[in-house]
Amino acid sequence: MFIEPSIGNKHPKDKTGHIEVICGSMFSGKTEELIRRLNRALIAKQKVEIFKPAMDTRYHETKVVSHNENEIRSTPVQFADDIMLLAGDCEVVGIDEAQFFDENLTQVVNKLALGGKRIILAGLDMDFEGKPFEPMPQLLAIAEYVTKVHAICMKCGDLASYSFRLSDAKQKVVLGEKESYEARCRKCFYEDKK
């Protein structure tokens, strides 16, 4: 007689979900890693829903696109609470550019994980001033799995974990790519920040 495995007194399908956060600087491969994990879930025939902030139209209106031009379909949303409404009966929820969402994102992903979903988020852990980029610190704190990816310093070639803004713009959010930002190591970031 075959007995199906269980987790405690729960059936495996009733298990609690979990949260995975992929963080790092600009040009570190965060979105590339997010797309890789989501594609693996799709290959496994899992139900996947992917979300991105509606404001991020740098590469495409609706797709999540990496700097290497890999892409995956997504749903642009204005607010974190929209994710809760649209996640439906999926098993895996992907969220790109998590730092651009409002403070409700932490509560939303926690509820989704408690509902049994696997949540995979990617986002900048620090802003252009080298300060924690909200709501990423809270997401990192509640995640079961954290992956910090690194870029290469565009000034000296060392390992980079900072996003250096090339313009004098002072607002926190300035969408841009290689014309606006460079990946920098700690030394080069602070030398040029003076």
Contacts in CASP RR format, 6 or more apart in sequence:
PFRMAT RR
TARGET T0000
AUTHOR 0000-0000-0000
METHOD contacts of the structure
MODEL  1
MFIEPSIGNKHPKDKTGHIEVICGSMFSGKTEELIRRLNRALIAKQKVEI
FKPAMDTRYHETKVVSHNENEIRSTPVQFADDIMLLAGDCEVVGIDEAQF
FDENLTQVVNKLALGGKRIILAGLDMDFEGKPFEPMPQLLAIAEYVTKVH
AICMKCGDLASYSFRLSDAKQKVVLGEKESYEARCRKCFYEDKK
4 11 0 8 1.000
4 12 0 8 1.000
5 12 0 8 1.000
6 12 0 8 1.000
7 14 0 8 1.000
7 15 0 8 1.000
14 116 0 8 1.000
15 116 0 8 1.000
16 113 0 8 1.000
16 114 0 8 1.000
16 115 0 8 1.000
16 116 0 8 1.000
17 113 0 8 1.000
17 114 0 8 1.000
17 115 0 8 1.000
17 116 0 8 1.000
17 117 0 8 1.000
17 118 0 8 1.000
17 119 0 8 1.000
18 113 0 8 1.000
18 118 0 8 1.000
18 119 0 8 1.000
18 143 0 8 1.000
18 144 0 8 1.000
18 145 0 8 1.000
19 109 0 8 1.000
19 110 0 8 1.000
19 113 0 8 1.000
19 119 0 8 1.000
19 121 0 8 1.000
19 139 0 8 1.000
19 142 0 8 1.000
19 143 0 8 1.000
19 144 0 8 1.000
19 145 0 8 1.000
20 37 0 8 1.000
20 118 0 8 1.000
20 119 0 8 1.000
20 120 0 8 1.000
20 121 0 8 1.000
20 143 0 8 1.000
20 144 0 8 1.000
20 145 0 8 1.000
20 146 0 8 1.000
20 147 0 8 1.000
21 98 0 8 1.000
21 121 0 8 1.000
21 122 0 8 1.000
21 123 0 8 1.000
21 136 0 8 1.000
21 139 0 8 1.000
21 140 0 8 1.000
21 143 0 8 1.000
21 145 0 8 1.000
21 146 0 8 1.000
21 147 0 8 1.000
22 30 0 8 1.000
22 33 0 8 1.000
22 34 0 8 1.000
22 37 0 8 1.000
22 120 0 8 1.000
22 121 0 8 1.000
22 122 0 8 1.000
22 123 0 8 1.000
22 147 0 8 1.000
22 149 0 8 1.000
23 30 0 8 1.000
23 122 0 8 1.000
23 123 0 8 1.000
23 124 0 8 1.000
23 125 0 8 1.000
23 136 0 8 1.000
23 140 0 8 1.000
23 146 0 8 1.000
23 147 0 8 1.000
23 148 0 8 1.000
23 149 0 8 1.000
24 30 0 8 1.000
24 123 0 8 1.000
24 124 0 8 1.000
24 125 0 8 1.000
24 126 0 8 1.000
24 148 0 8 1.000
24 149 0 8 1.000
24 150 0 8 1.000
24 151 0 8 1.000
24 161 0 8 1.000
25 124 0 8 1.000
25 125 0 8 1.000
25 126 0 8 1.000
25 150 0 8 1.000
25 151 0 8 1.000
25 160 0 8 1.000
25 161 0 8 1.000
25 162 0 8 1.000
25 163 0 8 1.000
25 183 0 8 1.000
25 184 0 8 1.000
26 124 0 8 1.000
26 151 0 8 1.000
26 163 0 8 1.000
26 181 0 8 1.000
26 182 0 8 1.000
26 183 0 8 1.000
27 67 0 8 1.000
27 151 0 8 1.000
27 152 0 8 1.000
27 154 0 8 1.000
27 160 0 8 1.000
27 178 0 8 1.000
27 181 0 8 1.000
27 182 0 8 1.000
27 183 0 8 1.000
28 149 0 8 1.000
28 150 0 8 1.000
28 151 0 8 1.000
28 160 0 8 1.000
28 161 0 8 1.000
28 183 0 8 1.000
29 66 0 8 1.000
29 67 0 8 1.000
29 149 0 8 1.000
29 151 0 8 1.000
30 122 0 8 1.000
30 123 0 8 1.000
30 124 0 8 1.000
30 149 0 8 1.000
31 64 0 8 1.000
31 65 0 8 1.000
31 66 0 8 1.000
31 67 0 8 1.000
31 96 0 8 1.000
31 122 0 8 1.000
32 66 0 8 1.000
32 67 0 8 1.000
32 68 0 8 1.000
32 70 0 8 1.000
33 122 0 8 1.000
33 147 0 8 1.000
33 149 0 8 1.000
34 64 0 8 1.000
34 94 0 8 1.000
34 96 0 8 1.000
34 120 0 8 1.000
34 121 0 8 1.000
34 122 0 8 1.000
35 64 0 8 1.000
35 66 0 8 1.000
35 70 0 8 1.000
35 71 0 8 1.000
35 72 0 8 1.000
37 120 0 8 1.000
38 48 0 8 1.000
38 50 0 8 1.000
38 72 0 8 1.000
38 92 0 8 1.000
38 94 0 8 1.000
38 120 0 8 1.000
39 72 0 8 1.000
41 48 0 8 1.000
41 91 0 8 1.000
41 92 0 8 1.000
41 118 0 8 1.000
42 48 0 8 1.000
46 90 0 8 1.000
46 91 0 8 1.000
46 92 0 8 1.000
47 89 0 8 1.000
47 90 0 8 1.000
47 91 0 8 1.000
47 92 0 8 1.000
48 90 0 8 1.000
48 91 0 8 1.000
48 92 0 8 1.000
48 93 0 8 1.000
48 94 0 8 1.000
49 75 0 8 1.000
49 86 0 8 1.000
49 87 0 8 1.000
49 88 0 8 1.000
49 90 0 8 1.000
49 92 0 8 1.000
49 93 0 8 1.000
49 94 0 8 1.000
50 64 0 8 1.000
50 72 0 8 1.000
50 73 0 8 1.000
50 74 0 8 1.000
50 75 0 8 1.000
50 93 0 8 1.000
50 94 0 8 1.000
50 95 0 8 1.000
50 96 0 8 1.000
51 74 0 8 1.000
51 75 0 8 1.000
51 76 0 8 1.000
51 77 0 8 1.000
51 82 0 8 1.000
51 83 0 8 1.000
51 86 0 8 1.000
51 93 0 8 1.000
51 94 0 8 1.000
51 95 0 8 1.000
51 96 0 8 1.000
52 64 0 8 1.000
52 74 0 8 1.000
52 75 0 8 1.000
52 76 0 8 1.000
52 77 0 8 1.000
52 95 0 8 1.000
52 96 0 8 1.000
52 97 0 8 1.000
53 76 0 8 1.000
53 77 0 8 1.000
53 78 0 8 1.000
53 96 0 8 1.000
53 97 0 8 1.000
53 100 0 8 1.000
53 101 0 8 1.000
54 76 0 8 1.000
54 77 0 8 1.000
54 78 0 8 1.000
55 100 0 8 1.000
55 173 0 8 1.000
55 175 0 8 1.000
56 76 0 8 1.000
56 96 0 8 1.000
56 97 0 8 1.000
56 100 0 8 1.000
56 175 0 8 1.000
58 65 0 8 1.000
58 175 0 8 1.000
58 176 0 8 1.000
58 177 0 8 1.000
59 65 0 8 1.000
59 69 0 8 1.000
59 71 0 8 1.000
60 71 0 8 1.000
61 76 0 8 1.000
62 73 0 8 1.000
62 74 0 8 1.000
62 75 0 8 1.000
62 76 0 8 1.000
63 71 0 8 1.000
63 72 0 8 1.000
63 73 0 8 1.000
63 74 0 8 1.000
64 71 0 8 1.000
64 72 0 8 1.000
64 73 0 8 1.000
64 74 0 8 1.000
64 96 0 8 1.000
65 71 0 8 1.000
67 177 0 8 1.000
74 96 0 8 1.000
75 86 0 8 1.000
77 83 0 8 1.000
77 86 0 8 1.000
79 101 0 8 1.000
79 102 0 8 1.000
79 104 0 8 1.000
80 101 0 8 1.000
80 102 0 8 1.000
80 103 0 8 1.000
80 104 0 8 1.000
80 105 0 8 1.000
80 107 0 8 1.000
80 108 0 8 1.000
81 104 0 8 1.000
81 108 0 8 1.000
83 93 0 8 1.000
83 95 0 8 1.000
83 105 0 8 1.000
83 108 0 8 1.000
83 109 0 8 1.000
83 112 0 8 1.000
84 108 0 8 1.000
84 111 0 8 1.000
84 112 0 8 1.000
87 93 0 8 1.000
87 112 0 8 1.000
87 117 0 8 1.000
90 117 0 8 1.000
91 117 0 8 1.000
91 118 0 8 1.000
92 117 0 8 1.000
92 118 0 8 1.000
92 119 0 8 1.000
92 120 0 8 1.000
93 109 0 8 1.000
93 112 0 8 1.000
93 117 0 8 1.000
93 118 0 8 1.000
93 119 0 8 1.000
93 120 0 8 1.000
94 119 0 8 1.000
94 120 0 8 1.000
94 121 0 8 1.000
95 101 0 8 1.000
95 105 0 8 1.000
95 109 0 8 1.000
95 119 0 8 1.000
95 120 0 8 1.000
95 121 0 8 1.000
95 122 0 8 1.000
96 121 0 8 1.000
96 122 0 8 1.000
96 123 0 8 1.000
97 122 0 8 1.000
97 123 0 8 1.000
97 124 0 8 1.000
98 105 0 8 1.000
98 121 0 8 1.000
98 122 0 8 1.000
98 123 0 8 1.000
98 135 0 8 1.000
98 136 0 8 1.000
98 139 0 8 1.000
99 123 0 8 1.000
99 124 0 8 1.000
99 125 0 8 1.000
99 127 0 8 1.000
99 133 0 8 1.000
99 134 0 8 1.000
99 135 0 8 1.000
99 136 0 8 1.000
100 173 0 8 1.000
101 135 0 8 1.000
102 135 0 8 1.000
103 134 0 8 1.000
103 135 0 8 1.000
103 138 0 8 1.000
105 135 0 8 1.000
105 139 0 8 1.000
106 135 0 8 1.000
106 138 0 8 1.000
106 139 0 8 1.000
106 142 0 8 1.000
109 119 0 8 1.000
109 121 0 8 1.000
109 139 0 8 1.000
109 142 0 8 1.000
110 142 0 8 1.000
112 119 0 8 1.000
113 119 0 8 1.000
121 139 0 8 1.000
121 143 0 8 1.000
123 133 0 8 1.000
123 136 0 8 1.000
124 133 0 8 1.000
124 136 0 8 1.000
124 163 0 8 1.000
125 132 0 8 1.000
125 133 0 8 1.000
125 136 0 8 1.000
125 137 0 8 1.000
125 140 0 8 1.000
125 148 0 8 1.000
126 132 0 8 1.000
126 133 0 8 1.000
126 161 0 8 1.000
126 162 0 8 1.000
126 163 0 8 1.000
127 133 0 8 1.000
127 163 0 8 1.000
127 172 0 8 1.000
128 163 0 8 1.000
128 164 0 8 1.000
128 165 0 8 1.000
128 172 0 8 1.000
128 174 0 8 1.000
128 181 0 8 1.000
129 193 0 8 1.000
130 162 0 8 1.000
130 163 0 8 1.000
130 189 0 8 1.000
140 146 0 8 1.000
148 161 0 8 1.000
150 159 0 8 1.000
150 160 0 8 1.000
150 161 0 8 1.000
151 159 0 8 1.000
151 160 0 8 1.000
151 161 0 8 1.000
151 183 0 8 1.000
152 158 0 8 1.000
152 159 0 8 1.000
152 160 0 8 1.000
152 183 0 8 1.000
153 159 0 8 1.000
153 160 0 8 1.000
153 183 0 8 1.000
153 184 0 8 1.000
153 185 0 8 1.000
153 188 0 8 1.000
154 160 0 8 1.000
154 182 0 8 1.000
154 183 0 8 1.000
154 184 0 8 1.000
155 182 0 8 1.000
155 184 0 8 1.000
155 185 0 8 1.000
155 188 0 8 1.000
155 192 0 8 1.000
156 185 0 8 1.000
156 187 0 8 1.000
156 188 0 8 1.000
157 185 0 8 1.000
158 185 0 8 1.000
158 187 0 8 1.000
158 188 0 8 1.000
159 185 0 8 1.000
160 183 0 8 1.000
160 184 0 8 1.000
160 185 0 8 1.000
160 188 0 8 1.000
161 185 0 8 1.000
161 186 0 8 1.000
162 183 0 8 1.000
162 184 0 8 1.000
162 185 0 8 1.000
162 186 0 8 1.000
162 189 0 8 1.000
163 181 0 8 1.000
163 182 0 8 1.000
163 183 0 8 1.000
163 184 0 8 1.000
164 181 0 8 1.000
164 182 0 8 1.000
164 183 0 8 1.000
164 184 0 8 1.000
164 188 0 8 1.000
164 189 0 8 1.000
164 192 0 8 1.000
164 193 0 8 1.000
165 174 0 8 1.000
165 180 0 8 1.000
165 181 0 8 1.000
166 179 0 8 1.000
166 180 0 8 1.000
166 181 0 8 1.000
166 182 0 8 1.000
167 174 0 8 1.000
167 180 0 8 1.000
174 180 0 8 1.000
184 192 0 8 1.000
END
